[in-house]
Amino acid sequence: MAPWSGFWGARAVLAGGGGDAFRGGGTPVVVKMDNPNWSISEIDAGDEDEDGFFAGGRRRRRRGKNAKQITWVLLLKAHRAAGCLAWLASAAVALGCAARRRVAAGRTDADAADEESPAAASAPSPSPPRRSRLYAFIRGLLLLSLFLLAAELAAHANGRHGLAAPAAAALGALHAAWVRFRAAYVAPPLQLLADACVALFLVQSADRLVQSLGCFYIHLKRLKPSPVSPALPDAEDPGAGYYPMVLVQIPMCNEKEVYQQSIAAVCNLDWPRSNILVQVLDDSDDPITQALIREEVERWQQHGARIVYCHRVLREGYKAGNLKSAMSCSYVKDYEYVAIFDADFQPYPDFLKRTVPHFKDNEELGLVQARWSFVNKDENLLTRLQNINLCFHFEVEQQVNGMFINFFGFNGTAGVWRIKALEDSGGWMERTTVEDMDIAVRAHLKGWKFVFLNDVECQCELPESYEAYRKQQHRWHSGPMQLFRLCLPDIIRCKMAFWKKANLIFLFFLLRKLILPFYSFTLFCIILPLTMFVPEAELPDWVVCYIPALMSFLNILPSPKSFPFIIPYLLFENTMSVTKFNAMVSGLFQLGSAYEWVVTKKSGRSSEFDLAVLSPNMDHRKQQQRPSSTLPVEKKEKYNRIYKKELALSLLLLTAAARSLLSKQGMHFYFLLFQGVSFLMVGLDLIGEDVK
């Protein structure tokens, strides 16, 4: 439907009409109708002069509007309103049907994880009481809020309509007693907690603002790390440039969907074949997957690639144990650097030529990290929101820390390590679920420098289902707290500059890994709804709206194409705070769920294109479609689930929104309403991939 801008200010010309057509009181129009919905698609607004003036400089007098024009405008508005209502009704019906299916299936996050990777089977199972404490706390707050809302509604009805004399007196006395009690005993501690969270919120916002200004300075001055002596374009002659011995490792575990493109991408790296060796570190416990990966390695060996297949008999220590086992091989001593790529990562052919030269003549450099790019960032709303978060992480956090501090957390993949730095730092350890951050912190304490290359990208895949994303975030936020407990004595005893110790303890660990999930959950999911029932404690509008909007604006700057999703991003980040807070507490107090390791599920969406380009022959993709193993293929069904904590929080926020409507707090009402709907959608697993 064509836009109606400029309709009233233009002079229309009737097709075939003469001058007499304009002697009437109105302005004729040309209207074209499109079947079958009879929507108005075009209006010829006439041929008015561009500047709207006569030669004499006087403004052209606009003609009046006749009844036909007004009728058409009213019909158009009615048509648009009907279309909007139809779309809303269709969306509501689809939402209701999806919610009904979730509830009818009855599969919650407390059920047995039939989709989990076998890698999680050996993990210590968390005790049910510990796992349900946060949910019990939220459920208790929900019941309390419902009771208080009912009491407020009763008091409101008594004030407006009046009840019977005895009932009104008793109800008024109870309400007055509650008001005195909350003003004297509930409001002060709640206000104190709110003020403390607001202070933490402001400190974390200032840190994010400083990082954003640092990123702006980097772009303004066009700062970027540059190697002293880059490798020459010709990689066939090892003696012509800087082509040291490089070991490439691909750790994987039951990665049936993505192993082909990752192996193909690594085997096509532009580097002398005599100076590179690829290790496929397969921790799969599925015999079919093992056979497929082994056949893939043998096929590339037949085409001249230097690649070996490694499989552990004792699968301990997850990814860290896998990497540690690979580094113990005797031939590793012949190599100077090791590049690591997870199973869903596909480096470009020039990856090594753009990263390894940074090590030349820089003996203090221990790590070169590249940024990630995502092949499925536009797949659904969940992947779009993840793309915003990770773009800020790489563009701002990693780049600023790498440029000004020479330290950042290793991302676990798409990086090149100096093997000497790994050995000097103690090698891979299985003590946490974030082995990448662990080795980075220990290398930093030993004095090794890091370089982050924002212009070198490595393609990978984002989790498309909320279940996979939730498990990934739990591991990413519980592991740092485990590591903080273990590394704090070493950081304090280390002989390094005081500001580096302060950066590690207060910024890297406490502010960005502990305080951020704490205040996000406590301030916006607990304190804010409680202040609706305890109005003596309050949060100003700038805390609820303006500062979060500014922080979301800064977060979305590195991915400007995602600006239409700024409001969903703000709501989703608050929604994820319950998962991050739970993970942070589990890691800090070493609860059972802190040691869970579940391999993030991938879909392998990029395999079709990459295999056709990178495979040694064009029939390779077709051959891989048929598993050569005769073992039965067991397909595990995946289901969408109901997440109880998110659902309970949604009801709590919606109850608080109803209470704020009584007190006519507009800003708080809209925030609580939209945040409650966001929690409801996530609780019913209506964001991300619709599995079953």
C-alpha positions as CSV (number, residue, x, y, z in Angstrom):
1,M,0.0,0.0,0.0
2,A,1.5,3.3,-1.0
3,P,2.2,6.0,1.6
4,W,-0.2,9.0,1.8
5,S,2.4,11.7,2.5
6,G,1.8,15.0,0.8
7,F,-1.8,14.1,0.0
8,W,-3.5,17.2,1.2
9,G,-0.8,19.7,-0.1
10,A,-0.7,18.6,-3.7
11,R,-2.8,19.4,-6.7
12,A,-4.1,16.4,-8.6
13,V,-4.7,16.2,-12.3
14,L,-7.4,14.1,-13.8
15,A,-6.4,11.9,-16.6
16,G,-7.8,13.5,-19.8
17,G,-9.3,16.5,-17.8
18,G,-9.1,20.1,-18.9
19,G,-9.0,23.4,-17.1
20,D,-12.7,23.3,-16.3
21,A,-12.0,20.3,-14.0
22,F,-10.5,22.7,-11.4
23,R,-13.3,25.3,-11.3
24,G,-15.1,23.5,-8.6
25,G,-14.5,23.7,-4.9
26,G,-12.4,20.6,-4.6
27,T,-9.2,19.0,-6.0
28,P,-9.7,15.9,-8.2
29,V,-7.6,12.8,-7.5
30,V,-6.6,9.7,-9.4
31,V,-7.1,6.6,-7.4
32,K,-5.9,3.1,-8.4
33,M,-7.3,0.0,-6.7
34,D,-5.4,-3.3,-6.3
35,N,-7.3,-6.5,-6.1
36,P,-8.2,-8.6,-4.2
37,N,-8.1,-6.6,-1.0
38,W,-9.2,-3.3,-2.5
39,S,-6.4,-1.3,-0.9
40,I,-5.5,2.1,-2.2
41,S,-2.1,1.7,-3.8
42,E,-1.4,5.1,-5.5
43,I,-2.6,8.6,-5.5
44,D,-1.4,11.0,-8.2
45,A,-0.8,14.2,-6.3
46,G,-0.5,16.5,-9.3
47,D,2.3,18.6,-10.7
48,E,2.8,21.4,-8.2
49,D,5.9,23.5,-8.5
50,E,8.9,22.2,-6.6
51,D,9.2,25.3,-4.5
52,G,5.5,25.8,-4.1
53,F,5.7,29.5,-5.2
54,F,4.5,31.5,-8.2
55,A,6.9,33.5,-10.3
56,G,5.9,36.6,-8.3
57,G,7.1,35.0,-5.0
58,R,3.6,34.6,-3.4
59,R,2.6,31.3,-1.9
60,R,0.3,29.2,-4.1
61,R,-3.1,29.1,-2.5
62,R,-4.2,25.6,-1.7
63,R,-7.6,24.6,-2.8
64,G,-10.2,23.1,-0.5
65,K,-11.0,19.5,0.0
66,N,-14.2,18.0,-1.1
67,A,-16.2,15.3,0.5
68,K,-14.8,12.5,-1.8
69,Q,-11.3,13.2,-0.6
70,I,-12.3,13.0,3.1
71,T,-14.3,9.8,2.4
72,W,-11.2,8.2,0.8
73,V,-9.0,9.2,3.7
74,L,-11.4,7.8,6.2
75,L,-11.7,4.6,4.2
76,L,-8.0,4.3,4.1
77,K,-7.6,4.8,7.8
78,A,-10.3,2.3,8.5
79,H,-8.6,-0.2,6.1
80,R,-5.3,0.3,7.9
81,A,-6.9,-0.1,11.3
82,A,-8.6,-3.3,10.2
83,G,-5.3,-4.6,8.8
84,C,-3.5,-3.8,12.1
85,L,-6.2,-5.4,14.1
86,A,-6.2,-8.5,11.9
87,W,-2.4,-8.8,12.3
88,L,-2.6,-8.4,16.1
89,A,-5.4,-11.0,16.2
90,S,-3.4,-13.4,14.1
91,A,-0.3,-12.9,16.3
92,A,-2.3,-13.3,19.4
93,V,-3.8,-16.5,18.1
94,A,-0.4,-17.9,17.1
95,L,1.0,-16.9,20.5
96,G,-1.9,-18.6,22.3
97,C,-1.6,-21.8,20.2
98,A,2.2,-22.0,20.9
99,A,1.6,-21.4,24.6
100,R,-1.1,-24.1,24.7
101,R,1.2,-26.6,23.0
102,R,4.0,-25.9,25.5
103,V,1.6,-26.3,28.5
104,A,0.0,-29.4,27.1
105,A,3.4,-31.0,26.5
106,G,4.2,-30.3,30.2
107,R,8.0,-30.5,29.6
108,T,9.8,-28.1,32.0
109,D,13.4,-27.2,32.7
110,A,13.3,-29.5,35.7
111,D,12.7,-32.6,33.5
112,A,15.5,-35.0,32.5
113,A,17.6,-33.4,29.8
114,D,17.0,-35.7,26.9
115,E,18.8,-33.3,24.6
116,E,22.0,-32.9,26.5
117,S,25.3,-34.1,25.2
118,P,26.8,-37.2,26.6
119,A,29.6,-35.0,27.8
120,A,27.4,-33.9,30.6
121,A,26.7,-37.5,31.7
122,S,29.9,-37.7,33.8
123,A,29.3,-34.3,35.5
124,P,28.2,-34.3,39.1
125,S,24.5,-34.1,39.2
126,P,23.3,-31.1,41.1
127,S,21.1,-31.7,44.2
128,P,17.4,-30.8,43.6
129,P,17.1,-28.6,46.7
130,R,20.0,-26.4,45.6
131,R,18.7,-26.1,42.1
132,S,15.2,-25.1,43.3
133,R,16.1,-22.5,45.9
134,L,16.0,-19.5,43.5
135,Y,12.7,-20.7,42.1
136,A,11.2,-21.2,45.6
137,F,12.3,-17.6,46.4
138,I,10.7,-16.2,43.3
139,R,7.5,-18.2,43.9
140,G,7.3,-16.9,47.4
141,L,7.6,-13.3,46.2
142,L,4.9,-14.0,43.6
143,L,2.5,-15.3,46.2
144,L,3.2,-12.3,48.5
145,S,2.7,-9.9,45.6
146,L,-0.6,-11.5,44.7
147,F,-1.8,-11.2,48.3
148,L,-0.7,-7.6,48.6
149,L,-2.4,-6.7,45.3
150,A,-5.6,-8.3,46.5
151,A,-5.4,-6.2,49.7
152,E,-4.8,-3.0,47.8
153,L,-7.7,-3.7,45.5
154,A,-9.9,-4.4,48.5
155,A,-8.8,-1.1,50.1
156,H,-9.3,0.7,46.8
157,A,-12.8,-0.7,46.4
158,N,-13.6,0.3,50.0
159,G,-12.5,3.8,49.4
160,R,-14.5,4.3,46.3
161,H,-17.7,2.4,46.9
162,G,-17.7,1.7,50.6
163,L,-18.5,-1.6,52.3
164,A,-20.7,-2.5,55.3
165,A,-19.7,-0.6,58.4
166,P,-18.1,-3.4,60.4
167,A,-16.2,-4.8,57.3
168,A,-15.1,-1.3,56.3
169,A,-13.7,-0.5,59.7
170,A,-11.8,-3.8,60.0
171,L,-10.5,-3.5,56.5
172,G,-9.4,0.1,57.1
173,A,-7.7,-0.8,60.3
174,L,-5.8,-3.7,58.7
175,H,-4.7,-1.5,55.8
176,A,-3.6,1.3,58.1
177,A,-1.6,-1.2,60.2
178,W,0.1,-2.5,57.1
179,V,1.0,1.0,55.9
180,R,2.6,1.8,59.3
181,F,4.5,-1.5,59.3
182,R,5.9,-1.2,55.8
183,A,6.9,2.5,56.3
184,A,8.7,1.6,59.6
185,Y,10.2,-1.8,58.9
186,V,10.0,-2.8,55.2
187,A,10.7,0.5,53.3
188,P,14.1,1.4,54.9
189,P,16.0,-1.8,54.2
190,L,14.4,-2.0,50.8
191,Q,15.4,1.5,50.0
192,L,18.9,0.8,51.3
193,L,19.2,-2.2,49.0
194,A,17.9,-0.2,46.1
195,D,20.4,2.6,46.7
196,A,23.2,0.1,46.8
197,C,22.1,-1.5,43.6
198,V,21.7,1.9,41.9
199,A,25.3,2.8,42.9
200,L,26.6,-0.5,41.4
201,F,24.5,0.2,38.3
202,L,26.1,3.6,37.9
203,V,29.6,2.3,38.4
204,Q,29.1,-0.4,35.8
205,S,27.4,2.1,33.4
206,A,30.5,4.4,33.8
207,D,32.8,1.5,33.0
208,R,30.8,0.7,29.8
209,L,30.8,4.4,28.9
210,V,34.6,4.6,29.3
211,Q,35.0,1.5,27.1
212,S,32.8,2.9,24.4
213,L,34.8,6.1,24.4
214,G,38.0,4.1,24.2
215,C,36.5,2.3,21.1
216,F,35.6,5.6,19.6
217,Y,39.1,6.9,20.1
218,I,40.5,3.8,18.4
219,H,38.3,4.3,15.4
220,L,39.0,8.0,15.4
221,K,42.8,7.5,15.4
222,R,42.6,4.4,13.3
223,L,44.7,2.4,15.7
224,K,45.3,-1.3,15.0
225,P,48.0,-3.8,15.8
226,S,50.4,-4.4,12.9
227,P,53.0,-7.1,12.6
228,V,56.7,-6.2,12.4
229,S,57.3,-8.4,9.3
230,P,54.2,-9.8,7.6
231,A,54.4,-13.1,5.7
232,L,54.9,-13.0,2.0
233,P,52.0,-13.8,-0.3
234,D,53.7,-16.9,-1.7
235,A,53.2,-19.7,0.8
236,E,54.7,-22.4,-1.4
237,D,58.3,-21.4,-0.6
238,P,58.7,-21.7,3.2
239,G,62.1,-19.9,3.0
240,A,60.7,-16.8,1.3
241,G,58.9,-15.4,4.3
242,Y,58.0,-16.0,7.9
243,Y,56.2,-19.4,7.9
244,P,57.0,-21.1,11.3
245,M,55.7,-24.5,12.3
246,V,52.0,-24.3,13.3
247,L,49.9,-26.9,15.0
248,V,46.1,-26.6,14.4
249,Q,43.7,-28.2,16.8
250,I,40.0,-28.9,16.4
251,P,38.5,-30.1,19.7
252,M,35.0,-31.6,19.2
253,C,32.5,-33.9,20.9
254,N,29.6,-35.4,19.0
255,E,29.7,-32.6,16.5
256,K,27.9,-34.5,13.7
257,E,26.4,-31.4,12.2
258,V,29.5,-29.3,11.7
259,Y,32.6,-31.5,11.6
260,Q,32.8,-31.5,7.8
261,Q,33.0,-27.8,7.2
262,S,35.4,-27.2,10.1
263,I,37.8,-29.8,8.9
264,A,37.5,-28.6,5.3
265,A,38.1,-24.9,6.3
266,V,41.2,-25.8,8.4
267,C,42.7,-28.1,5.6
268,N,42.4,-25.2,3.2
269,L,44.4,-22.8,5.2
270,D,47.0,-21.0,3.1
271,W,50.2,-22.2,4.7
272,P,53.0,-24.4,3.6
273,R,51.9,-28.0,4.0
274,S,55.2,-29.0,5.4
275,N,54.9,-26.4,8.2
276,I,51.3,-27.2,9.4
277,L,49.7,-30.2,11.1
278,V,46.0,-30.5,11.9
279,Q,44.8,-32.5,15.0
280,V,41.2,-33.5,15.0
281,L,40.6,-34.1,18.8
282,D,37.4,-36.1,18.8
283,D,35.9,-36.8,22.2
284,S,32.7,-38.3,20.8
285,D,31.2,-41.3,22.6
286,D,28.8,-42.0,19.7
287,P,30.3,-44.7,17.5
288,I,28.6,-43.4,14.3
289,T,30.0,-39.9,14.8
290,Q,33.5,-41.3,15.5
291,A,33.4,-43.3,12.3
292,L,32.2,-40.4,10.2
293,I,34.9,-38.0,11.6
294,R,37.6,-40.7,11.1
295,E,36.5,-41.2,7.5
296,E,36.6,-37.5,6.9
297,V,40.2,-37.3,8.2
298,E,41.3,-40.2,6.1
299,R,39.7,-38.6,3.0
300,W,41.7,-35.4,3.5
301,Q,44.9,-37.4,4.2
302,Q,44.4,-39.0,0.7
303,H,44.3,-35.5,-0.8
304,G,47.6,-34.6,0.7
305,A,46.6,-32.8,3.9
306,R,48.7,-33.3,7.0
307,I,46.0,-34.2,9.4
308,V,45.7,-36.8,12.2
309,Y,42.7,-38.2,14.1
310,C,43.0,-38.4,17.9
311,H,40.5,-40.0,20.2
312,R,40.8,-40.4,24.0
313,V,39.9,-43.6,25.8
314,L,39.5,-41.8,29.2
315,R,37.4,-38.7,28.5
316,E,38.1,-36.6,31.6
317,G,38.3,-32.9,32.0
318,Y,36.0,-31.9,29.0
319,K,37.7,-29.6,26.5
320,A,40.6,-28.7,28.8
321,G,41.4,-32.4,29.2
322,N,41.1,-33.0,25.5
323,L,43.6,-30.1,24.7
324,K,45.9,-31.2,27.5
325,S,46.0,-34.7,26.1
326,A,46.8,-33.4,22.6
327,M,49.7,-31.2,23.8
328,S,51.3,-34.3,25.4
329,C,52.0,-35.9,22.0
330,S,55.7,-36.3,21.2
331,Y,55.6,-34.4,17.9
332,V,54.3,-31.2,19.5
333,K,57.8,-30.2,20.5
334,D,58.5,-29.6,16.8
335,Y,55.9,-26.8,16.6
336,E,56.2,-23.2,17.8
337,Y,52.5,-22.1,17.7
338,V,49.1,-23.7,18.1
339,A,45.9,-22.4,16.6
340,I,42.6,-23.6,18.1
341,F,39.2,-23.8,16.4
342,D,36.0,-25.2,17.9
343,A,34.0,-27.6,15.7
344,D,31.7,-24.9,14.3
345,F,34.4,-22.4,13.4
346,Q,35.5,-22.0,9.8
347,P,38.6,-19.8,9.4
348,Y,39.3,-18.1,6.1
349,P,42.3,-19.4,4.1
350,D,44.4,-16.3,5.0
351,F,43.8,-16.7,8.8
352,L,47.3,-17.8,9.7
353,K,49.0,-15.3,7.4
354,R,47.2,-12.5,9.2
355,T,47.8,-13.7,12.7
356,V,51.1,-15.6,13.0
357,P,53.3,-12.7,11.7
358,H,52.4,-10.7,14.8
359,F,54.6,-13.1,16.8
360,K,57.8,-12.4,14.8
361,D,60.3,-10.2,16.7
362,N,57.9,-10.0,19.6
363,E,59.0,-12.5,22.2
364,E,56.6,-11.2,24.8
365,L,53.5,-11.9,22.8
366,G,51.7,-15.0,23.9
367,L,48.3,-14.9,22.2
368,V,46.7,-13.4,19.0
369,Q,42.9,-13.5,19.1
370,A,40.6,-12.9,16.2
371,R,37.0,-11.8,16.4
372,W,34.0,-14.0,15.5
373,S,31.5,-13.5,12.8
374,F,28.2,-15.4,12.6
375,V,26.7,-17.2,9.6
376,N,23.2,-17.4,11.2
377,K,22.9,-14.0,12.9
378,D,19.6,-13.3,11.0
379,E,18.1,-16.7,11.6
380,N,15.6,-15.6,14.3
381,L,15.1,-13.0,17.0
382,L,17.3,-14.9,19.5
383,T,20.3,-14.9,17.1
384,R,19.8,-11.2,16.3
385,L,20.0,-10.3,20.0
386,Q,23.0,-12.5,20.5
387,N,24.7,-10.8,17.6
388,I,24.2,-7.4,19.3
389,N,25.8,-8.7,22.5
390,L,28.8,-10.4,20.9
391,C,29.5,-7.5,18.6
392,F,29.8,-5.2,21.6
393,H,32.0,-7.8,23.3
394,F,34.5,-8.0,20.5
395,E,34.3,-4.5,19.0
396,V,34.5,-2.7,22.4
397,E,35.6,-4.9,25.3
398,Q,38.2,-7.1,23.6
399,Q,39.5,-4.4,21.3
400,V,39.8,-1.7,24.0
401,N,41.4,-4.1,26.6
402,G,43.8,-5.5,24.0
403,M,44.9,-2.0,22.8
404,F,45.3,-0.3,26.1
405,I,45.9,-3.1,28.6
406,N,47.4,-5.9,26.5
407,F,45.1,-8.3,28.3
408,F,41.7,-9.8,27.7
409,G,40.0,-13.1,28.2
410,F,40.8,-15.7,25.6
411,N,37.6,-16.7,23.8
412,G,38.6,-20.4,23.6
413,T,38.8,-20.5,19.8
414,A,39.9,-18.6,16.7
415,G,43.1,-17.7,18.4
416,V,46.8,-18.6,18.0
417,W,49.0,-19.3,21.1
418,R,52.7,-19.4,21.4
419,I,53.3,-23.0,22.8
420,K,56.1,-21.6,25.0
421,A,53.5,-19.3,26.7
422,L,51.1,-22.2,27.3
423,E,53.8,-24.3,28.9
424,D,55.2,-21.4,31.0
425,S,51.6,-20.7,32.3
426,G,51.1,-24.3,33.5
427,G,49.3,-25.7,30.5
428,W,45.6,-26.6,30.2
429,M,43.8,-27.3,33.6
430,E,40.5,-29.0,34.2
431,R,39.6,-27.1,37.4
432,T,36.9,-24.9,35.8
433,T,34.5,-24.9,32.9
434,V,36.2,-21.8,31.4
435,E,39.6,-23.3,30.6
436,D,40.1,-20.5,28.1
437,M,39.8,-17.7,30.6
438,D,41.9,-19.8,33.1
439,I,44.9,-20.1,30.8
440,A,44.6,-16.4,29.8
441,V,44.7,-15.2,33.4
442,R,47.6,-17.4,34.3
443,A,49.5,-16.3,31.2
444,H,48.8,-12.6,32.1
445,L,50.2,-13.2,35.6
446,K,53.4,-14.6,34.0
447,G,53.8,-11.3,32.0
448,W,52.7,-12.5,28.5
449,K,51.2,-9.9,26.2
450,F,48.0,-10.4,24.1
451,V,46.9,-8.9,20.8
452,F,43.3,-8.7,19.5
453,L,42.7,-8.3,15.8
454,N,39.3,-6.8,15.2
455,D,39.7,-6.9,11.4
456,V,40.5,-10.7,11.3
457,E,37.2,-12.7,11.4
458,C,36.4,-16.3,11.8
459,Q,32.9,-17.6,11.0
460,C,31.0,-19.6,13.5
461,E,27.4,-20.4,14.5
462,L,25.1,-18.9,17.2
463,P,22.8,-21.1,19.2
464,E,19.3,-21.0,17.6
465,S,17.3,-22.4,20.5
466,Y,16.8,-20.8,23.9
467,E,17.7,-24.1,25.6
468,A,21.1,-24.2,24.0
469,Y,21.8,-20.5,24.6
470,R,20.7,-20.8,28.3
471,K,23.1,-23.7,28.9
472,Q,25.9,-21.8,27.2
473,Q,25.4,-18.7,29.3
474,H,25.2,-20.8,32.5
475,R,28.7,-22.1,31.7
476,W,30.0,-18.8,30.7
477,H,28.9,-17.1,34.0
478,S,29.5,-19.8,36.5
479,G,33.0,-20.6,35.3
480,P,34.5,-17.1,35.9
481,M,33.3,-17.2,39.6
482,Q,35.0,-20.6,40.0
483,L,38.1,-19.2,38.5
484,F,38.0,-16.1,40.7
485,R,38.0,-18.2,43.8
486,L,41.0,-20.1,42.6
487,C,43.0,-17.3,41.1
488,L,42.5,-14.6,43.8
489,P,45.5,-15.7,46.0
490,D,47.8,-15.9,42.9
491,I,46.7,-12.5,41.8
492,I,47.4,-11.0,45.2
493,R,50.9,-12.7,45.5
494,C,51.9,-12.0,41.9
495,K,54.7,-9.5,41.3
496,M,52.9,-7.2,38.9
497,A,51.9,-3.5,38.8
498,F,49.1,-2.6,41.3
499,W,46.9,-1.2,38.5
500,K,47.1,-4.5,36.7
501,K,46.0,-6.3,39.9
502,A,43.2,-3.8,40.4
503,N,42.1,-4.3,36.7
504,L,42.0,-8.1,37.2
505,I,40.2,-8.1,40.5
506,F,37.8,-5.2,40.4
507,L,37.1,-4.7,36.7
508,F,37.6,-8.1,35.0
509,F,36.1,-10.3,37.7
510,L,34.1,-8.3,40.2
511,L,32.5,-5.6,38.1
512,R,31.9,-7.4,34.8
513,K,31.4,-11.0,36.0
514,L,29.8,-10.6,39.5
515,I,28.2,-7.2,39.9
516,L,26.6,-7.0,36.5
517,P,24.4,-10.1,36.8
518,F,23.8,-9.3,40.5
519,Y,22.3,-5.8,40.1
520,S,20.5,-6.7,36.8
521,F,18.5,-9.4,38.5
522,T,18.1,-7.7,41.9
523,L,17.3,-4.2,40.8
524,F,15.0,-4.8,37.8
525,C,13.4,-8.2,38.7
526,I,13.1,-8.0,42.5
527,I,13.4,-4.5,43.9
528,L,11.5,-2.7,41.2
529,P,8.3,-4.8,41.5
530,L,8.5,-4.7,45.3
531,T,8.6,-0.9,45.3
532,M,5.2,-1.0,43.7
533,F,3.8,-2.6,46.9
534,V,6.0,-0.5,49.2
535,P,5.7,3.0,47.7
536,E,7.8,4.5,50.5
537,A,10.8,3.0,48.8
538,E,11.1,4.3,45.2
539,L,13.3,4.1,42.1
540,P,13.5,7.2,40.0
541,D,12.6,7.2,36.3
542,W,16.2,7.7,35.2
543,V,17.2,4.4,36.8
544,V,14.2,2.5,35.3
545,C,14.3,4.0,31.8
546,Y,16.9,6.6,30.8
547,I,20.2,5.1,31.9
548,P,19.2,1.6,30.6
549,A,18.2,3.1,27.3
550,L,21.5,4.9,27.0
551,M,23.5,1.7,27.9
552,S,21.4,-0.3,25.3
553,F,22.2,2.5,22.7
554,L,25.9,2.1,23.5
555,N,25.7,-1.7,23.2
556,I,24.0,-1.6,19.8
557,L,26.4,1.0,18.3
558,P,28.9,-1.7,17.0
559,S,26.0,-3.4,15.1
560,P,24.1,-0.4,13.6
561,K,21.9,-2.6,11.5
562,S,20.3,-3.9,14.7
563,F,18.9,-0.6,15.8
564,P,15.3,-1.7,15.2
565,F,15.8,-4.3,18.0
566,I,17.1,-2.0,20.7
567,I,14.0,-2.3,22.8
568,P,13.8,-6.1,22.5
569,Y,17.5,-6.2,23.3
570,L,17.0,-4.2,26.5
571,L,14.2,-6.4,27.7
572,F,15.9,-9.7,26.7
573,E,19.1,-8.7,28.6
574,N,17.1,-8.2,31.8
575,T,15.3,-11.5,31.1
576,M,18.6,-13.3,30.9
577,S,19.7,-11.9,34.2
578,V,17.9,-14.7,36.1
579,T,20.0,-17.3,34.3
580,K,23.2,-15.3,34.7
581,F,22.5,-14.6,38.4
582,N,21.8,-18.2,39.1
583,A,25.0,-19.3,37.3
584,M,27.1,-16.6,39.1
585,V,25.9,-17.8,42.5
586,S,26.5,-21.5,41.6
587,G,30.1,-20.7,40.6
588,L,30.8,-18.4,43.5
589,F,29.6,-20.9,46.1
590,Q,30.6,-24.0,44.2
591,L,27.2,-25.5,43.9
592,G,26.6,-28.7,41.8
593,S,25.3,-26.9,38.7
594,A,28.6,-24.9,38.4
595,Y,30.4,-28.1,37.1
596,E,27.8,-28.9,34.4
597,W,29.3,-29.0,30.9
598,V,26.9,-29.4,28.0
599,V,28.1,-29.0,24.4
600,T,26.2,-26.3,22.7
601,K,24.0,-27.7,19.9
602,K,24.7,-26.6,16.4
603,S,22.7,-26.8,13.2
604,G,25.4,-26.7,10.6
605,R,23.5,-24.3,8.4
606,S,26.6,-23.1,6.5
607,S,27.8,-26.6,5.6
608,E,26.0,-26.7,2.2
609,F,27.9,-23.8,0.7
610,D,31.2,-24.4,2.4
611,L,31.5,-28.0,1.5
612,A,30.8,-27.3,-2.1
613,V,33.6,-24.8,-2.2
614,L,36.2,-26.4,0.2
615,S,35.7,-30.1,-0.4
616,P,38.5,-31.9,-2.3
617,N,36.0,-33.0,-4.9
618,M,32.5,-32.1,-5.8
619,D,31.1,-35.5,-5.0
620,H,32.4,-35.3,-1.4
621,R,29.2,-33.7,-0.1
622,K,27.0,-36.4,-1.6
623,Q,29.2,-39.1,-0.1
624,Q,28.9,-37.6,3.3
625,Q,25.1,-37.6,3.1
626,R,25.2,-41.4,3.5
627,P,26.8,-42.7,6.8
628,S,29.1,-45.6,5.9
629,S,28.6,-47.2,9.3
630,T,26.0,-49.9,9.6
631,L,25.2,-49.1,13.2
632,P,21.6,-47.9,13.7
633,V,21.2,-44.1,13.7
634,E,19.5,-43.0,16.9
635,K,17.8,-39.6,16.5
636,K,17.0,-37.8,19.8
637,E,13.9,-35.8,19.7
638,K,14.1,-32.2,20.8
639,Y,11.4,-30.3,22.6
640,N,10.6,-26.8,23.6
641,R,10.3,-26.5,27.3
642,I,8.6,-24.4,30.0
643,Y,11.0,-22.5,32.2
644,K,9.5,-22.1,35.7
645,K,11.7,-19.4,37.0
646,E,11.0,-17.1,34.0
647,L,7.3,-17.8,34.2
648,A,7.2,-17.0,37.9
649,L,9.0,-13.8,37.3
650,S,6.7,-12.8,34.5
651,L,3.7,-13.2,36.8
652,L,5.5,-11.2,39.5
653,L,6.3,-8.4,37.1
654,L,2.7,-8.4,35.6
655,T,1.3,-8.3,39.1
656,A,3.5,-5.3,40.0
657,A,2.4,-3.7,36.7
658,A,-1.2,-4.0,37.8
659,R,-0.4,-2.4,41.2
660,S,1.5,0.4,39.5
661,L,-1.6,1.1,37.4
662,L,-3.6,1.8,40.6
663,S,-1.0,4.3,41.7
664,K,-0.8,5.8,38.2
665,Q,3.0,5.4,37.8
666,G,3.2,5.6,34.0
667,M,6.9,4.9,33.4
668,H,7.1,2.1,35.9
669,F,3.9,0.5,34.5
670,Y,5.1,0.3,30.9
671,F,8.5,-1.0,31.9
672,L,6.9,-3.7,34.2
673,L,4.3,-4.6,31.6
674,F,6.8,-5.1,28.7
675,Q,9.4,-6.8,30.9
676,G,6.7,-9.2,32.2
677,V,5.6,-10.0,28.6
678,S,9.3,-10.6,27.8
679,F,9.7,-13.0,30.7
680,L,6.5,-14.7,29.6
681,M,7.7,-15.3,26.1
682,V,11.0,-16.7,27.3
683,G,9.3,-18.8,30.0
684,L,7.1,-20.4,27.3
685,D,10.2,-20.9,25.0
686,L,8.6,-18.7,22.3
687,I,11.9,-17.1,21.4
688,G,14.4,-18.8,19.2
689,E,13.9,-22.1,17.4
690,D,10.5,-23.8,17.4
691,V,11.7,-27.4,17.9
692,K,8.6,-29.6,18.5
